[in-house]
Amino acid sequence: MTPLLRIAKRALRYLTVAALGLVAGVLAHQLHQLSEGPPLQPWHAVALTEEFTAARAGEIRSFDDYRRLEARLFAQLEARINGRVGSGPDHALVRYSAGSAADPLSRAPNWNRSFEHPAERPAGGVLLLHGLTDSPYTFRALAEGLKRQGYWVLGLRLPGHGTAPSGLASVTWEDMAAAVRMAVAHLEAKVGSAPIHIVGYSTGAPLALDYILGLPEGRRQPASLVLVSPAIGITPAAALAKWKARLASLPGLGKLAWTDILPEFDPYKYNSFTANAGNQVHRLTRGLAERIEARAADGPIDSLPPTLVFLSTVDATVSTSAVVERLLRHLARDRHELVLFDINRFAAKATLLISDPGPLTGRVMADATLPFAVTLITNADPESRRVVARRKPPFAAAASAPEPLGLAWPRGVVSLSHVALPFPPDDPLYGQRPPGNQDLLFLGDIAIKGERNLLKLPGEWPLRLRHNPFYGYLEARVIQWLAEAGGR
């Protein structure tokens, strides 16, 4: 062995030891944080068994079968978790406490469950897919809008969701994908020859893409696709989650199954998060990226239906650049569009920003190689809260004249957020102002000042915008996109 080779092998050993030490240190730090944090509750620890999985697809063959299983699942939730949780002032914000402000059964219907809006003569069928930790409530408002347009609408509760965070400790993305296939087949049977459309939010977006890319040749394809805040790309944190999930099975390391253990006060969304959930997103998006790249090696991908994408230029959950570079850039020309919601240039002054998305937005709006249209929703000018739409056609280097939208940024709002896009300003839970019924919990635009560590809500909760002041524009564009794709 040459001296140079010996040095290289020694350096490799040192690097390996250093990498393992770093991983061990990170895991030890997280375990220490979790051990110092709140204890696991029944909704973290109890596994519900009446849940759909890919292995049960032979048994649960229809959406009717799925809903019957779902009914048994929610009965099990009531018996094994809700029935073990107390009531009273200490549980006033616990979603699993009967009669609490956060109890989803205090609102009708229970939007954690799958729902369906039939149509007598459907203009088409629309499948709505929510994101990770979310529920069908995500698309409550859009479902109503599509129903008014004559669509047969199905809001699917993805496996592991709508019940307890423990559901995400064992679910796989393959379970969710199997449920999507079942739901599409149900819609096809209900609407006949009318077009099918899929709308996916966050993790629901790659599930929609997985379905379409997995269609065998000759199989009926959806007429269009709408992706809202799509989870595209791979993050190192998600990759690390796989090892945390494996180590959690060892004695004494059970808390490693969780990356966050938080109070559960939201009736339609989990606040706690499992390592397995992060791993499943990693597996799904990694596999999807590989498939897209492999298909793009033979030229632009023409197997995707017309696709409309909505994104906030600032998003703490997904990457704008990944959506552009790992998906839209690889697609066939003249069929797809990206709608970007810029930050509020009137309120978000550069001195206050950690990072300005302006350079990325500027590159996208000036890139003449992009095969898709881009619409930027931005301030009419830096001294105005009014917003306009600046549209750039495919392969263009500049946008056309701005289109006034008759909309403006609300005072005090500096940007949208990942969780804001699907919810209208009048949403009774996440909206701009509380509903008339003061007994209902409101988690929307809460303007509160006071001392820290006073409220039961996490400190960052009131800061994150949870509704979209431009929701009306988003819904109108979705309806227009579906109508044009469906030939209406």
C-alpha angles and dihedrals in degrees: 000000000000120000090245092054092048090052091049093050091048091049090050091053091050092049091049092050090046092050093048090047091051092050091047090049093051092048092047091050092050092046090052091050091050093046089054091047132078119308123255114270129208090267088059097044109034115087115212112216102191092081129122117252133175088252089061095052091103090056099038100050104155139039088250088057088048093053093047089053088046090055090054089047093055091046087054090049089054094048101041104033115011091044091057095052120091129224138224135076094322089058099040092117099035112113092208095055112098112243095010121138088254096047106123089210088067087073124059125255106025099240091197088081130075113269137194133201108197123204127208095221103011120212085207143312125272125197115201117203119191127206136258114300088007133104139217087279086083090079100032093117096042090049090057091049092050091046089057088054092057100258125144100235128200121187106195123207103218116224114273093027138101095029120062134332088247086074089073092055093078108015118114129206087241088063090055093045091052090053090051092054091050092049094050091050089052092052092048090055092049101047100035112198094355114113123270121220130187125209116191129185122201107318088007087069098063088043088057091048091048090054094051096043089049096055113119118236111281094021116131111266128210113260093229144358130217119193120192117194088339119206101231124158140031127278126199090228091058091050091052089052090072092064093044090053091051094047090049089073091066119096113273094011099087093120090063085076085075130064091183130022107189138156113278104227100136111093094206107031136050116238095190116076132203129219088231091060090054090048092051092052088049092051093046098047094040092052091045092051091051092050093048092048092048092051093045090056087077094048138282112342110249097172094087118089119233104303128203117194127194120196140165111228087228115050125158091199109042136030123245092200091052091054090052100041102033099039123008098041089059096054130100116270130265098015106085141057139196119208112199123194107209125209118267100273090191095059105024102076116192094241090063098047125096089199129002114217089206096102092053092045090048092053092049092048092049099041108112092186096068111111094205135067120256126206117190117200103204144141116295084232135342091264096055135070090207114108132215135188117243110193125197117191122223114289091010124132097207140035125249123246112304117264115220111229101190088238134115139189112263114244113273096018114119101176147345120258139216092263096044106067103081097046125084123222091253094055105138093222107031102018138116097274137013119271121253091258103082091192091070120091113248121200100169132092100355112174102197131157125181144095122330122254091030103106129063089228117089112261095247094049099088090047097061114083110234102185135052115240087198095049092121089061091048093050093046091051092049092051091047092048094051093046094051093045091048093050097247 
